[in-house]
Amino acid sequence: MGGAHVFPGGRLDDGDRLTDPSPICDGCDVASAQIRDLPPADSAAHHVGAIRELFEEAGLLLARSVSGSPLSPSELAAQRASLMSGTTSIEPIAHALDVRLSCQALTYFANWRTPESEAKRYDVRFFLARAPEGQVVTHDGHETTESLWIDPAEATARCRRGEMLLAPPTWTTLRILDRFTTVDEAVAWARAQRPTRVQPRLFEVGGVRMLALPGDEVYPPVEGFDTPRETRFRLEGGRWSPVGVNLD
């Protein structure tokens, strides 16, 4: 979705599927417990992949220094550059920096899948994490061309004004997060979730392409998914806009 503001993320790489993640990962048991619909090895791979994508696209590395010394910004930048160039993967990076990846720093809270009618299908896991202290967010200049910290309510307000492009899953996530006033509240909510897969439905009304989420009048609720404040979106000019449930 070119031009959209999105959370850091992407697909799993072969290098994320470690034969044994325990030598370089903390919290492998947490990873297995969080994604219960996958085998432990796949659960670990999703956590490792999320850590790698966050490092690659935002420059933040969720990891613990084995020696206890602060991570060097210059060493982090050098390893990130090698990762983006494709000359290394996350396991050699952990060894080079002498760190253990912090799988337990990720809280899994949502699972979205693209509609069946779409040519490209994605099955996406959403995680929440605190930004590591002392590290600075920077976009990679390739897959991401801008980065910003923004209040969730401000992001959705900009989207309503046509100043920011947000995909429906991003919009819905931000609308959830704007309920909370602290990071602690958001993390507590995320930890209480038992994620169920959400697959939006596409349909048309008067020639206009629409998308519905569970809980909409054309899409019955799905157990485990709280009906969001907006359940219907309209596609116009290449932009999805929330319209609520009473369009007709």
N, C-alpha and C positions, 0 to 999 in steps of 0.2 A: 504494500500500500504506500506507494511513493508519495512523499510530502507529508505524511502523517507523523504526529508525535506518538511515540511508542515507548514501552519499557524495554530496557536492554534484554536481548534474548536471541534465540536462533535454533538451528537444528543441532542434534547430537552429532559429534564427530567420532570417527573411529577411535581416536585417542582418549575419548571420555570413557570408553568401555574398558576399564582396567581389569586385568585378570584377578588381581587382589588389591583392592583399594586401601586396605588397612595400613600398609607401610607409609602412605603419604596423606591419609585422611583421618581426621577426628570425626566422631559422630556417625559412623557407618550404621550403628544400630538404630540411631534416630532416623536416618534415611530410609531404612527398611520399614520402620514402623509408620512413617508418614505416607508412603505411597504403597498402600496395601494391595492394590490391584495388579501390581507388577512383581516379578521375582526379585529377590534382594539385589542381584547383580544389576538389573535394569534400574531399580530404584537408586542405587548408588550412582549409576551412569547419569541419571537425570540431575542429581545434585552436583556432580562433578561438571557436567555440561553447563549448568546454570552458573557455577563459579567461573568457569572459563569464559563464557559469553559476557558476564559482567566485567571481567577483567579486560577482555578484548575491546568491548564497545564503550565502556565507561571508565576504564582505568582503575577500578576498585578491585582489590584482591581480598577475598574472605579467607584469611589464613592466619595461622599462629606461628611465630618465629620459634624454632626449636631452641635456639640459644637464649631467647628472651630479649634479644636486641631489637630495636625498632627497625622496620624494613626501610632500606635505602630507596628514596625516590628515584635516583638515577638507575639503580639496578632494576627496580620495577619497570621503569620506562624502557630499558634495554630488552628485558624479557618480553614485555608487551609487543615491542616492535618485531621481535623474532616470531612471536605467535601470529601477528597479523600478516607477516610475510610468508607464513606457511613453513618455516624452517624448523619449527619446534612444536611441541604439544604440551599439555598441562603437566604431565608427569615429569618430564625433564625440567620444567620450570620450577616445580616444587623442590626438586633436588638441588637445582642451581641456587635457589634462594634460601635453601635450608628451612623450609616451612612445611607445615601440615595444613592441608585444606580443611576449612571449618564447615563440614556438612551440616552440623547442628545449628549453624548460624542462619540457615534457611528454614523458613516455615512455609510448607506447602498448603495452599488454601483454595485453589480453583483449577478446573480442567475444562478447557474449551475445545471443541472440534468444529471444523468448518462444515457447512451444510452439504448434504449428499450430492446436490446438483452442481456443486462447484467442480471445475476441472482440476484444480490443485487442492488437495486435502491436507489439512494440518491437524495434529492432535497436540495441544499446547498445555503445559503445566505452568501454573503461576506460583511464584514464591515471593515471600516478603522477607526482607533482611535489613538490619541496621547498617548504615554506612560505616566502614571501619574508621576509627579515630585516627586523624593525622593524614589520611589519604584524600586526594583532591580529584573530583570528577572531571574528566576530559573526554570529549567525543573522539572517535577514531579517525574522523575525516574521510572515511570511505563508506562504510555501511551507515554510519550516523554522521550527520553534518552539523548538528547543533546539540547542545546539552544544556539543561537548566533544572534547577530546583524550583518547584512551583507548588503552591497550595492546591490541593485537589479541587476545591470549589472555584478557584480562579481559573484553573484549566478548563473546567466545563463551562464557565461563563464565557471564556474566550471562544470556545467551540460554538456556543449559541450565537455569538456575534459574527461568526464566520471567520475569525482570526486564527483558529487552530483546528486542524483536522484530526479527529479521534475516531478510531474504529469502535464499533459497538462494545466489544469486550473491554477495551481500554476505558471507554466512557463509563460502563457499568462498574468497573473496579474503582475508578476515581469517585464515583457517587457513593460507593460503600465507604471509602477511606475518608470522605469529607464528614462522616458522622463523628469522627474521633478528634479530640483536641491534643492528644499526645501520642508519641510513638508507642509507649507502653500499652495504651488502650488498643491501638491497631494490632500490635503483636498478640495481645491476649485474645482478641477476636479471631485472628488468623489461626492460632493454636487450637481454638475450640471447634474449628471447622472439620467436617468429614466430607471432603470434596466429592461431588458427583459430576459425571460428565455432562456438559451442557452443549447442545448442538442446535444453533439457531435454525429457524425455518424461513425460507425465502418464498415469497408469493407476490402477486401483483394486484393493485387496486387502481382501476381506471388507467391502466397502462404505466403506472408508477411502480417501480420495484420496491418492495417492502421486506423487512426482516423482523421476525417476531422471536421473543424469548419466552421460556416457560413462565406461565402465569398470565400471558396475554389471552385475549378472548378467542384467538384462533389456535392457541397452543396450551394445552392443559399443564398445570403445575407439575414439576418433576420433584420427587421426594429428595430432600437434602439440598435443594436449591431455593433459597429465599427469594420470593418474587421481588425484583428490583423496582425502583421508583418509576423507571421508564422501561416498558416491555416491547415497544415498537419503534422502528427506525425507518426513515425514508431516504432513498438514494436519489439525489438530484445533483447534476453537474459534477459527478464523481465524488460527492461527499455524502456520508451518512449523517442524518440529523435525527435526533430523538423527537418523536411526535406523541408519545403516550399511547394509551389504549383506546381512545375515543376519536379515532380519525373519521370514521364514517358518519 
